[in-house]
Amino acid sequence: MILEQAGSMRSRKPGMWWGAAIEAPDPGALARFYATLLGWPVVHQEPGTAVIGTPGGAFLVFQQATGYEPPTWPPAPGAQRPMMHLDFQVDDLEDAVAEALALGAQLSPTQPQENVRVLADPAGHPFCLCRDDG
């Protein structure tokens, strides 16, 4: 998906890093989970923070969260809602799910689409493995 850029932040220059920060009870462990799942390296780690780098130069930052409560999928009244989730395109949905489960992910009992599998990472964040049928 390519979006037309209407403008840009003046202080951002080509090649500057960007990424999403994800709360976790154990940032190092969650970074290692995604690094292994995706084949992306852990590029930085210090107490309370771990970072993996993507081949395209983006980062996923995992930060220590005191009192962390995992989100509930699907959302339920009174429970912590997912605020975001990650989607990853895969060629073979069954194999990708098996790999994620072997690394410690959990398969959600609710699966809204035939070509998508909703899982939870070891910290409980939902993420989707998506087979593009189109």
N, C-alpha and C positions, 0 to 999 in steps of 0.2 A: 504494500500500500504506500503510495507516494502522495504526500500532501504538499500543496503549493505554499511556499513560505511568504506570508504577507509582510513580515518585518522581522527584525531580530533584536535581541538585547545588545545594546551598543558595547557593553563590556565583554561580550563573548567573542572569542576569536576562533577561527578554524583550528581544529586539533585539540581544543580544550576538552577535558573529560566531563562526563555527565553520568548520572545514574540514579537509581532509586535506593532509598534507605529502608531497611526492613528490620523491625524490632524482633528480638529473640531473647529467650532466657539464657542461651549459650551461643553467642555469635560465632565462635570458632567452629563449633560442631555443625551449625547450620551452613556456614560457608563451605565446609568440607563436603557436606551432603550435595549442595548445588554444584560445586567444583567437580565432583566425581560424576554426578548425573549428566552434566553438560560438557565435560571435558575442558573446562575453563580453569585457568590457574588461580590459586590464592595469591594475590599480588601484594597484600599488606595485612599484617595482623599485629595488634597491640591489645593490652587489657581493655575489654569492653567493646572492641571493634575488630571486624575482619572484612576483607574486601576481595571479591573475585573480579577478574577482568574478562571482558568479552573479546572475541576476535575483532570486532568493529570499533573497539576503543571505549565502549561504555562500561560501567561498573555496576555491580550490585554490592551495596554496603550493608553489613549486618551489625546492628548496634544493640548493646546490652539494654534490656528493659526491666527495670525493677517493678515487681508486681505484675508481670506479663500474664495476660489471659489469652489463650488461643481463641481465634475466631471460630464461630460455628457455621458450618455449611450443611444444608441450606440455612439461611438466616432464620432465627427463632426469636419470638418475643422475649425480652429480658436478657438475652445472651449477647455476648460480644459479636458484632457483625464484622464480616470481612470488609476492610476498607479498600482493598485492591487485591488483585491476584495476577500471577504471571501465566502467560500462554506460551507453549512451545510447540512448533510444528514438528511432526514426526512422520516417517514413511510407513512404519509398521506399528500400529497402535498396540497390539497385543505384546510385542517384544518390548516396546518402550514402557508399558505399564509394568511388565515383569521386572525390568531393570530398576525402575523407581521403587517398587515394592521391596526388592532385594536390598536396596540402600536404606530402607527404613520409612518410606512413605506409606500412607494408609489410603486405600481406595474408599471413596465416599459411597455410601449406600444409595445416594441420589445421583443419577446420571441423566442429565437433561437432553443429550443429543447422542445419536448413534456413532458419530465420528469423533466424539470428544469424550475424554475420561477425566473426571474431576478427582484429584487426589489431595491429600494433605501432607505437607512436609513434616519432618520430625518435630517441629515447633507448632504444628497445627495450622499453618497458613495454607489455604487452598491454592492449588495451581492446576492448570489444564494441559493435557497432552492432546494435540489436535491433529487429526489426519485430514488433509485438504483433499476433498473429493472433487473439487471443481477446477 
